[in-house]
Amino acid sequence: MPSVVLLVYLIVRSFSPPDSADFDIQGHRGCRGLMPENTLPAFQKALDLGVTTLEMDVVVTRDNQVVVSHESYFSAAYSLGPDGSPVNKKEQKSLLLYQMDYATIRQYDVGSRGNAAYPEQEKIKAYKPLLSEVIHHLESYKKAKNLPDFSYSIELKSNPSNYNKSQPEPARFCNLVQAVIKKTVSNERIVIQSFDFNILQYWKQQIKAGTYPNCRLSALVENLRSPEKNIADLGFKPDIYSPHFRLINKSKITRLHELTIKVIPWTVNQPSDIKRLKSWGVDGLITDYPNRLSSL
């Protein structure tokens, strides 16, 4: 009889929303809706709001530094040049971080203007930090505030058409990022994600070869292909499948769970979407507004 009860429990549990303790709240670029994206204040604020994972993007500079930035250039939407003048759309894509030393990059202000697309975002002077600085700062903050462990989800911003133009090729990109991680934080707390499957394939190869320690790998997806097709193209089963939230449904979530793959969609900001996806059983959500998840 106990075995029958256990079986019924497991069946019911498989169709139930995840427990809040297991639900991964990921702060997108820290908390872009509230603070300047991908900056130290944004990550610190996200931790204050109780995120379990800090989501961030990285690119590479001319002097081989790994800097936290979504774009490979200074966006006209929110950047001020070293002289305090706004970056304009005509010049933004000529300001490639891959062609700039980090000392120059550090002089740009990416917070004081705010971002018109996110009216709740606080206007505060900020710069694009190094990945190493982000981790060191937040590990110190975690210790000072006695916070629980959290993860770092690091997206390598990569596109094959931009190799050796605005970014290095996958091997050098991955090696530079892993070198930072190795010196700063345990790989058990790291998620490596990318839309570029070449990045994920190279990272997986290094794990298999024993060159890199094991960490979680997440396939970012924004195409209309099925999860099965995308996983076949990737060539291995990722730990996490992370599609745009409009590309996922309950059936796909169930199929991915049958493959023991976690499903964490992006970027989910509206309460109605949050509630629907949680009811479907996703394992977490990436959001610009971590405060909205905690209130639900």
N, C-alpha and C positions, 0 to 999 in steps of 0.2 A: 504493500500500500504506500509506504513512504516514497518509493521510486515513482509511482504514478503521480503523486502530489508534486514531486520535484519536476517531472516532465511537464505537467500542466503549468507550473510556475515559469519554467523556461520558455514555454510557448507564449504565455501572456507577456512575459518580460520582453520578448523579441519584438512584439508589436506595440510596446509602450514607449513614450518619449524618454530620452535618457535622463537619469537622475541629475539634478543640478550640480551635484558634486563631481560628476563625470563630464559635464558639458564644458566645452572649450570656448571661452569667450576671448576672441582675438581682436586686439585693438589695431585697426587698420592704419598703418603709418603712425602708430602711437594712438592718437585719437584725433584724426584730421578734422572732424566736425567741431572740435572744441579748442584745439591748440595748433600752432603751425606744424604742418606735417613733417614726419621724419626728423624731429628735433628732440633734444634732451628734455625740454619742458613737456612735449607731447607724450613721450614715453613715461616720464615720471607721473604725469597726470593720469595716464592709463592705469598705472599700478595703483594709484590712489583710488581708482574706481573699481578695482578688483579684477582686472583682466587676468586670465590664466596664461595667455600667450601674447607677446609683443610682436606684431607683424611689421616688417620693415623691408626696404629695398636697398640694394647696394650696386654701385658702379665702381669703375676703376679710374684713377687719375693718371696723368702723364708720368708722375714719379712713383707709380705702382702702389699707391695708397688705396685702401678700400674705404670708400666714403658712402655714407648713408644718404641716398637720394633716389627718388622715383624716376625722374627724367635724367637723361644723360647730358642735359644742358640746364641753364638757368631759365626757368619758366617766367614768361612775362606776366603770368597771372598773379605772382606774389613776390617777385625778386627785386631787390634794390642793388645797384652796383656799388663798388667800393666808395664812390663819390656821393652816394646817397640818391642818385637819380634812378627812376624806374627803368627796368629792362623792358624794351618794347618788342613786339612780335616780330618785327623785321630782323632784329639782331639775335633773338633768343637762341636759335639753333646754331648760330655761329659760336656761341659761348659753350663749347663742348668741354665737359669736365675731363674727358680723356686726353685733351690737348692742353690742360692746365695743371700746374703744380698745386698741391693742396694749400700751400701758404697763400696763394692768390684766391683760391676758392673760399677759404676761411673769411676773407674780407667782405663777402657778399652777405646781405641781410635778407633772410627769407621768411621773416615773421612780422616785421613792423607794419607792412601794408595790409596784412590780413589777406583773405581770399574771398572775393565776392560770391563765389559759389557756396561758401560756408559761412553765413552771416553770424553764427554763434561762435565762430573761432576768435579767440582772444588775440589782439594785436600786441605782439611782444617781440622785441629784438631777438633774433636767433640766427644761427648759422648751420650749415650742413656739417655734421660731425663725422669723425672717423668711426668705423665700426668698433674698433678697439676702445675708443673713448666711450661710446655708448655702453658697451658691456661693463667696462670698469666702473663707470659712473653708477649704473643701475645695480650692480652687485654691491657697491658701497651703500646705496640707498636702501636696498633690500635688508642689509645687515643692520643699518641704523634704525629702520622702522620695524625690524623683526617680522618681515613679510614672508609668506610661504614661498616655496619654489615656484617659478614661472618659467615658461619656455620662450625661446627666441625663434621666430619663424622668419628666415632670411631669404628674400627673393633675389636671385641673381638676374638682373635686368639684361636679357640677352635675346638677340634676334640674329639668325644666320646672315641676313643681308647687311648687318652692321659689324660683322667681324673685322677687326683691325681698322675700323673707321671710328666708331664711337665706343668700342669695347674690345677687349682681347678675345682671342679664340677660347673655347671652353676649357681646355687643359690649363692654360695660364690663369684664367679667371678663377676656376675652382681652386687651384693651388694657392692663390693669393688669399682667398677667403678662408680656406682651411687653416692656413698658417696663422691667421688672426684667432680663429676659434681655438686652436690648439693651445694658445698662450693665455686664454682668458676664461673659458668656461667648459664644463663637461659636455661632451657630445650628446649625452642622454637628454640634455635640455635643448637640443638644437633640432630644428626642422629646416631642411633645405628645399626651397620650392623654385619652380621656374615654368614659364610657358615654353621655353626652349627645351625640348626633350633631349637634345644633345648634351646639355648641362647635366640633366638627371642621369643620363646613361653613363657619362664619364664618371660622375660621383659614385654611382653604383659599382662600376668597374673597380674603382679605387678601394671601395669597401671590401669587395670580394678578394682583391689582391692583398689586402691587409695594409695598404698604404694609408688609408684613412680609417679611423675608428667608426664603428657603426653609428648612424643617426637616422632619424626619420626623413623620408623623402616624400614630397608632395607634388603631384602633377596638377599644375594650374591649367584650366581649360576655358576657352571662350569660343569654341567651334560647335557646330551642330551635329557632329558625329556622335555615335553612341559611346557610352563608357567602355564597352567591350572593344570597339574599334580603336579608341584612343589608347587603351591599355596594350592592345596588340602592337600598335605603332611604337609605344614606349619600349616594349620588349621585356618588361618585368612588371610584377605587381607592386605598385607604390603603397606606402603606408597610408597615404591620404590622397583622396581625389577631391580637387577643389575647383569646382566649376562656377561660372557666373550663376547667381541664384535663380535666374529665369530659365536656366537650361536644365534644371533638376526637377524631378517629381518623385512621388512616393515609390513608384515601381523601380525607378533607377536606383534609389537609395536602398531598397530591399535587395536588388541584385548585387550592388556593391558590398553590402553587408554580408551577403552569402559568400563573397570572396574574401571576407575579413579585412575589407578596406574601409577606413573611416571616411566620412563625407563631411566636408567643411566648406560651404559655399561662400562666395564673396559677391559684392560688398553689400550687406543687408542693413538698411537703415530705418525702414518704416516699421512701426510696431505690428501692423497687420501681416507683413511678410515674415517678420521674426516669429510671430505666433504660429503661422502656418507651417513654416519650415521645422520648427521645434515639434509640432504635432506629428509631422511626418517622420520624425526620428533622426534628424541630422545629429552629428556628433559635436558640432560646434558651429559658430558663425564668425565671419570676419566683418567688422562694422566700424564705421567712422565715429559712432556714438555709443561707446560702451555703457554709458549711463542709462541708455534706453533699454538695454538688455537687463541690467540689474533691477530696473523698476518693474519688469514683467515677471 
